[in-house]
């Protein structure tokens, strides 16, 4: 059983197409999307449709809920808010219905999928501090929990003694007697100084996780963002992965 995991697409269809093509070639058995299909980027409706077509599991992100008014726009910073308001104007009714139907968290007993944190999915906590990592690990109910939201890949594990470990490496064998909290980074707007789209593959039988990167046509996305009147800050950050 091989599971492809994607997160934080952010209306970047060029990056999404590249990642989905790579997952297809890798012959994964399932694709899980961790939310934020929209926001920041210029192709929200296309990305909602493409994720719906290719994903087996989809959970909601905060930008998704912002785009349909389930989160107030003033909960976002100025750059994100501008993109949220623009997305609200162009989102189709079909896309709205899809986003409205998305759950905050999904768990099948083996794998948990949530955009922000399993501790309190509705509060949109960033799992970026030691305390937040610990609380998330303590809240886990399955061996693997996949998260996004920070746009920065990371793997944290909890041992049977309760110790917390930061796992380093892009390809790791994960111990069966530990709990693993895995952030797969972002498809559409990476923030780890690598502008390539990020995604992950979990081989359940081998207990092995691989983080992958995929190049895509950033300039094409930037041109569409400029034509849409989106922030120059959002446009330029794609070049540097920040």
C-alpha positions as CSV (number, residue, x, y, z in Angstrom):
1,X,0.0,0.0,0.0
2,X,1.6,3.3,-1.2
3,X,-0.1,6.6,-0.2
4,X,0.7,9.9,-1.9
5,X,0.2,12.9,0.3
6,X,-0.2,16.5,-0.9
7,X,-0.9,19.7,0.9
8,X,-1.3,23.4,0.5
9,X,-2.0,23.5,-3.3
10,X,-3.0,27.2,-3.1
11,X,-4.6,27.4,-6.5
12,X,-1.3,26.7,-8.3
13,X,-2.4,24.3,-11.1
14,X,1.0,24.1,-12.7
15,X,2.6,22.8,-9.5
16,X,-0.4,20.5,-8.9
17,X,-0.3,19.0,-12.4
18,X,3.4,18.2,-12.0
19,X,2.9,16.5,-8.6
20,X,-0.1,14.5,-9.7
21,X,1.8,13.3,-12.8
22,X,4.7,12.2,-10.5
23,X,2.3,10.4,-8.2
24,X,0.7,8.6,-11.1
25,X,4.1,7.5,-12.4
26,X,4.9,6.3,-8.9
27,X,1.8,4.1,-9.0
28,X,0.5,5.1,-5.6
29,X,-2.7,3.3,-4.4
30,X,-4.2,6.3,-2.7
31,X,-3.9,10.1,-2.7
32,X,-4.6,12.2,0.4
33,X,-4.9,16.0,0.2
34,X,-4.4,18.0,3.4
35,X,-6.3,21.1,2.4
36,X,-5.8,24.6,1.3
37,X,-6.8,23.9,-2.3
38,X,-7.2,27.6,-2.8
39,X,-5.8,30.9,-1.7
40,X,-2.7,32.9,-2.9
41,X,-2.8,31.4,-6.5
42,X,-4.6,32.2,-9.7
43,X,-6.5,28.9,-10.5
44,X,-8.8,28.0,-7.6
45,X,-11.6,26.4,-9.5
46,X,-9.2,24.3,-11.6
47,X,-7.4,23.1,-8.5
48,X,-10.6,22.2,-6.7
49,X,-11.7,20.1,-9.6
50,X,-8.4,18.5,-10.2
51,X,-8.0,17.5,-6.5
52,X,-11.5,16.2,-6.4
53,X,-10.8,14.1,-9.5
54,X,-7.6,12.5,-8.3
55,X,-7.7,12.4,-4.5
56,X,-9.3,9.7,-2.4
57,X,-9.3,11.7,0.8
58,X,-9.5,15.5,1.2
59,X,-9.7,17.6,4.3
60,X,-10.3,21.4,4.6
61,X,-7.7,24.1,5.1
62,X,-8.1,27.5,6.6
63,X,-7.8,29.2,3.2
64,X,-10.5,26.9,1.9
65,X,-12.9,28.0,4.6
66,X,-11.9,31.6,4.2
67,X,-12.8,31.4,0.5
68,X,-16.4,30.4,1.3
69,X,-16.8,32.7,4.3
70,X,-16.6,30.0,7.0
71,X,-13.6,31.9,8.3
72,X,-13.6,35.8,8.4
73,X,-11.2,37.4,6.0
74,X,-9.8,39.5,8.8
75,X,-8.3,36.3,10.3
76,X,-5.7,36.4,7.5
77,X,-2.7,38.7,7.0
78,X,-3.0,41.5,4.4
79,X,-1.5,39.5,1.5
80,X,-3.5,36.4,2.2
81,X,-6.7,38.5,2.8
82,X,-6.4,40.1,-0.6
83,X,-6.1,36.7,-2.2
84,X,-9.0,35.4,-0.2
85,X,-11.3,38.2,-1.3
86,X,-10.2,37.7,-4.9
87,X,-10.9,34.0,-4.6
88,X,-14.3,34.6,-3.2
89,X,-15.2,36.7,-6.3
90,X,-14.1,34.0,-8.8
91,X,-15.0,30.8,-7.0
92,X,-17.8,28.9,-8.8
93,X,-20.8,27.5,-6.9
94,X,-19.6,24.0,-7.7
95,X,-16.3,24.7,-6.0
96,X,-18.0,26.3,-3.0
97,X,-20.1,23.1,-2.6
98,X,-17.0,20.9,-2.7
99,X,-15.2,23.0,-0.1
100,X,-18.3,23.2,2.1
101,X,-18.4,19.4,2.2
102,X,-14.8,18.9,3.3
103,X,-14.2,17.6,6.9
104,X,-11.6,19.1,9.2
105,X,-10.0,15.7,10.0
106,X,-10.0,12.2,8.6
107,X,-8.9,9.0,10.4
108,X,-9.1,5.4,9.4
109,X,-7.2,4.0,12.4
110,X,-3.9,3.7,10.5
111,X,-3.6,7.2,9.1
112,X,-4.9,10.6,10.2
113,X,-5.1,13.5,7.8
114,X,-5.6,17.1,9.0
115,X,-4.5,20.5,7.7
116,X,-3.2,22.1,10.8
117,X,-3.1,20.0,14.0
118,X,-4.8,16.9,15.3
119,X,-5.0,18.5,18.7
120,X,-7.6,21.1,17.7
121,X,-8.2,21.1,13.9
122,X,-10.7,24.0,14.1
123,X,-8.2,26.4,15.7
124,X,-5.6,26.2,12.8
125,X,-2.6,26.0,15.1
126,X,0.8,26.1,13.4
127,X,2.8,23.0,14.4
128,X,6.1,25.0,14.4
129,X,7.1,25.0,18.1
130,X,8.3,22.3,20.4
131,X,5.2,22.7,22.5
132,X,2.9,22.5,19.5
133,X,4.6,19.4,18.2
134,X,4.3,17.7,21.6
135,X,0.6,18.5,21.9
136,X,0.0,17.2,18.4
137,X,1.9,14.0,19.1
138,X,-0.1,13.5,22.3
139,X,-3.4,14.0,20.4
140,X,-2.6,11.4,17.7
141,X,-4.9,8.4,17.5
142,X,-3.2,6.5,14.6
143,X,0.4,5.5,13.8
144,X,0.7,8.2,11.1
145,X,-0.6,11.7,11.1
146,X,-0.1,13.9,8.1
147,X,-0.3,17.7,8.4
148,X,0.4,20.8,6.3
149,X,-0.3,24.5,7.1
150,X,3.3,25.6,7.8
151,X,4.5,24.8,4.2
152,X,7.7,23.4,5.7
153,X,8.4,19.6,5.5
154,X,9.2,17.9,8.9
155,X,8.9,14.5,10.6
156,X,8.4,14.2,14.3
157,X,8.1,10.9,16.1
158,X,7.1,9.8,19.6
159,X,8.7,6.8,21.2
160,X,6.9,4.3,23.5
161,X,8.6,6.1,26.4
162,X,7.0,9.4,25.3
163,X,10.2,11.0,24.0
164,X,9.9,13.3,21.0
165,X,12.3,13.0,18.1
166,X,12.9,15.2,15.0
167,X,13.6,12.8,12.2
168,X,16.0,14.1,9.6
169,X,16.3,13.0,6.0
170,X,14.1,12.9,2.9
171,X,13.7,9.1,2.9
172,X,13.2,7.4,6.2
173,X,12.2,4.0,7.6
174,X,9.7,4.7,10.4
175,X,9.7,2.4,13.4
176,X,6.5,0.5,13.9
177,X,6.4,1.1,17.7
178,X,6.4,4.9,17.3
179,X,3.9,7.5,16.4
180,X,4.8,9.7,13.4
181,X,3.7,13.3,12.7
182,X,4.6,14.1,9.2
183,X,4.4,17.5,7.5
184,X,4.8,17.1,3.7
185,X,5.4,20.8,2.9
186,X,3.5,22.6,0.2
187,X,2.7,21.8,-3.4
188,X,1.8,25.4,-4.5
189,X,3.8,27.7,-2.2
190,X,6.9,26.0,-0.4
191,X,8.5,28.0,2.4
192,X,11.6,26.0,3.1
193,X,13.8,27.9,0.6
194,X,13.2,25.3,-2.1
195,X,10.8,26.6,-4.7
196,X,10.0,23.2,-6.1
197,X,6.6,21.6,-5.3
198,X,6.8,19.3,-2.3
199,X,4.8,16.0,-1.8
200,X,5.2,12.8,0.1
201,X,4.8,9.0,-0.4
202,X,4.2,6.6,2.5
203,X,4.8,2.9,1.9
204,X,2.7,1.4,4.6
205,X,4.0,-2.2,4.2
206,X,7.6,-1.0,4.4
207,X,6.9,1.7,7.0
208,X,8.9,4.0,4.8
209,X,8.3,7.7,4.0
210,X,9.8,9.6,1.1
211,X,9.7,13.4,0.6
212,X,9.9,14.4,-3.1
213,X,10.3,17.7,-4.9
214,X,9.0,18.5,-8.4
215,X,10.0,21.5,-10.6
216,X,7.3,23.3,-12.5
217,X,6.8,26.4,-14.6
218,X,6.8,29.1,-11.9
219,X,6.9,32.0,-14.5
220,X,3.6,30.8,-16.0
221,X,1.9,31.0,-12.5
222,X,3.4,34.4,-11.9
223,X,2.1,35.8,-15.1
224,X,-1.4,34.7,-14.3
225,X,-1.1,36.1,-10.8
226,X,0.0,39.4,-12.2
227,X,-2.9,39.5,-14.7
228,X,-5.3,38.8,-11.8
229,X,-4.0,41.7,-9.8
230,X,-2.6,39.5,-7.0
231,X,0.1,40.9,-4.7
232,X,3.6,41.3,-6.0
233,X,4.8,39.9,-2.7
234,X,2.9,36.6,-3.4
235,X,4.2,36.5,-6.9
236,X,7.9,37.0,-6.1
237,X,8.0,34.6,-3.1
238,X,7.4,31.6,-5.5
239,X,10.9,32.2,-6.9
240,X,12.6,31.6,-3.6
241,X,10.4,29.2,-1.8
242,X,9.5,31.5,1.1
